[in-house]
Amino acid sequence: MKLCAYVAGHLGEVSDGDVSKLDVINLAFGVLRDGILFYRDAEEAGAAIRRWKAVNPKLSVLLSVGGWGAGGFSTMAKTEAGIAAFVASAVEMTKRIGLDGIDLDWEYPTIGSAGIDHAPEDKQNFTALLAALRKAQDEEFPDAYKMLTIAAGAGRYYLDAVEIEKIVPLLDYISVMTYDMAGAWTPASHHTALYPTTLPGLNRPAGSVDTSVRAYRAAGVPAEKLIIGAAFYSRRWTHVKPGASRGFGERCYDPEDKESGFWGPGFGEIAEKLLDHASPDSVGWTLNEDLSAHARWLYNEEKEEFLSFDDEKSVREKAKYAAEKNLCGVMYWEHSCDPTRRLLDALAAEIKG
């Protein structure tokens, strides 16, 4: 199985020890400028790739293009000329810094929830874009295979937005973003659970890794082309009353709080400040476990704060699940969120043995 890291922070934070544990590093992010691929850290990345591969020659390094709120895909992919120009720029970047492939993170074709350009024909144009990339990679690098992957939404909405049966043969694998499955739009709950919860308090089924994998498998995606996601960061709800389950299933009751349900601290901060009882910041926080979802959360009754996050136990359970289901592997977002490396070490121990 593959262990893949998304790296959005400073590339110097990736140590030799980290590299030795990883199979794939996704550099996040390249973006589109006037339909052309632009990556501001290209020179630094080129040097980092050479350094990393000296440590781990089997490592693959991909450039992830896009990310939440990164637009331009729909406009670029409307025409053959637009696709050709982008593909040429992707090939040039691959040669320039020594990439092993491209990871497209268009969030999302046909869907404008991130405030980006979108259109119904994105569904077909996304297929055309991937086909052009695959063709160019095969032609430009006949003696050095280049990977093509995508990051995909965890819900049925994504499968409805793309021609999944047509794009799967073009891809090495799909990284399903099985996190952010709860947030400001839901009550306080698990944002990256392995299984659906049976705890009361939710008025609709909550998303989970297993739910997503089942949906992708039902859509015809082979297990060996699926990678599931672990979260190295938390989702944080505020102004959450205790309720019957230490905040679980409760909503933020302050309509003026626009930050509730959005991003909370990374696991490194959680581990050092909230889980370590020697830390004064840990006072008032209780760790809770949902056995049905294979997920944990922290709640502070006095502060009325709820944190949903992955820990060592939950990421190991995800790795075990991936092995049991014969999946391609596990990826995580994002590397700099855990400077303690406790989560990376837990994943590596499970996947690499």
Residue, then its C-alpha position, 0 to 999 in steps of 0.5 A: m500500500k502507498l503512504c502519501a503526504y500532501v505538503a503545503g508548508h515549507l518544503g524544508e520541513v520534510s525531513d530525511g526521516d519523513v521521506s524514508k517513510l513515504d511513497v508519494i509526496n504531493l506538492a500543494f499547490g500549483v494553480l492556473r494563471d490565464g489557463i497556464l500552470f503556475y507554481r511559485d515554489a518551482e525552484e525550491a521544489g526542484a532542489a527538494i526533489r533531488r534531496w528527497k530522492a537521494v534519501n528515498p529513490k523510490l519516492s514519487v513526487l507529484l504537483s497537485v494543481g488546484g485546491w479549494g477555491a482555486g478556479g480557472f479549470s472550467t474556463m480553461a477546459k472549455t476549448e481544445a486550445g485551452i486544454a492544449a495550452f495547460v497540458a503543455s505547461a504541465v509537461e514543461m513543469t514536469k521536466r523543469i523540476g523533475l516531477d513524477g506526475i500531476d495530481l489534479d485537484w479541481e474542486y469541483p467540476t460542475i459545482g461552484s460551492a468554492g466560488i469558482d467558475h463552473a458549467p454543466e459541460d465541466k463533466q465532459n470537459f474534465t474527461a477531455l482534460l485528463a485524456a489529454l494529460r495522459k496522452a501527453q505524458d505517455e508521448e513526452f516521457p516514453d522511457a519514464y512513466k509519469m503518474l496522473t491522479i486526482a483528489a476527489g470529493a468524498g460524497r455522491y455529489y462528486l461521482d455525479a459531477v464527473e464521468i467516473e467510468k471514463i476517467v478511471p482508466l486514465l488515472d493511477y488512483i483517486s485520492v478521496m478526501t475523506y475529511d471535512m465531511a462535517g463542518a459549519w453546515t452540520p452539528a458538531s460531529h466527526h469530520t473524518a470518521l471511519y464508519p457512520t456514527t450511531l450516536p444520536g443527535l444527527n438528523r441525517p446520515a453522517g459521511s464516513v470513509d466506509t460510506s465513501v469507499r462503498a459509493y466509489r466501489a458501487a460506481g465501478v472504481p476498482a479498490e486498487k485505484l482508491i486512496i483514503g484520506a486522514a486528517f492531520y488537522s481538526r474541525r472546531w465548533t464553538h458555542v456548543k452546549p454540553g447536551a447528552s453526549r458532551g457536545f456531539g450533535e449540538r449546533c453552535y447557538d451563536p448566530e454571530d459566530k461565523e467561524s464555528g465548524f471551520w478549521g481548528p488546530g493541527f494535531g501537533e498542537i492538540a497533542e502538545k496542549l490539549l492531550d498532554h495533561a501536564s499542559p495547563d491548556s489541557v484543563g477542562w478538555t475531555l477526550n471522548e470515543d465513538l466506538s461505532a464511528h471509530a472516531r474521537w473528539l475533544y470537548n470543553e464544557e466551560k469553553e463550549e468548544f468541540l474538536s473533531f480530529d484524527d489521532e494515532k489510533s484512528v489513523r492506524e484503523k484507517a490503514k488497517y481498513a485500507a489493507e482489509k479492503n485491498l485499497c491503494g493506500v492512505m494519504y493525509w492533509e497536511h504534513s506541517c499540521d503535525p510536527t510531532r510526527r506521531l500520526l505519520d509514524a503511526l501510519a508508517a508503522e501500520i502500512k510499512g510494518 
